Amino acid sequence: MPDHRSMSDVLVSVGGCEQTSIDAGAITLDGLYQYGLSFHCEANGWSGKANGYCNSDGEGSIIDLDYREPQVVVAF
């Protein structure tokens, strides 16, 4: 049976603290422009799974990126 997965599946979500603040209505648009946001990201590819975070400034530019190398799982 052929494998129809893509070469990489990427999931990006707003960081946990930011999501809580957004849900509570505690983040304003001015606050976003001033402080930016933090995002959690995961990438599942043929070489394994990598995850980490990135921070953006108020203009949407990435100012910090950190991730863990993919961990390869081999099944026998």
N, C-alpha and C positions, 0 to 999 in steps of 0.2 A: 504494500500500500504506500503510495507516495506521501511524503511529508510536505504539507502546504504552509508551514510556518514561514513567516518572513525572516530575513536574516537578522533583524533586530526589532524588538518590541520595546518601546520607550514609554515610561509613565512618569509624568511630572505633576506634582501637586504642591499647593501652597504649604509652607511649613506649619507644624502643629500649633505653635503659639499664635501665628498670624491668623490661621483659620479660626481659632477660638475667638480672637479679637474681632474678626470680620463678622462672625456669627452673632456676637454680642453687640455689634454696632459701635465698637470702641475705636475703630480705625477710621479716620477721615481721609478724604481725598488729599487734603493738604499734608496729612501725615505720610501718605504714600509717596507724594512728591518729595517730601523732606527726607524720609528714612529708607524708602525702597521696600522690598520684600525679600523673604528667604523662601526657597523652594527645595523640596525633596525630589530626587530623581532616581529612577531605576532603569537599567537597560538590560534586557535579556537577549542574548545573542548566541551564536553558535559556539563561542569560546567561553560561555558561562554568564554569570550575573554580576553586574557592577552596580553599586549604589553610592549615593552621596548627597551633597547639597550644593546649591549655588545661591549667592546673594546678589541682588540687583540694586542699583541706585534708583533714585526717583525718576530717572529718564528711561529706565528699562535696560540699561547696559549692565552686563555681568561684571561684578567687581571682585568676586571671590568664587572659586570653584574647587571643590574637594570631593574626591571619590575613591572608592576602594576598588582594587583590581578585580576582574572577574574571577570567580572561583569555579574551576572546572570540575564537573561531576562526571565520573566515568562509571558506567554500569556494566557489569559482566554477566 
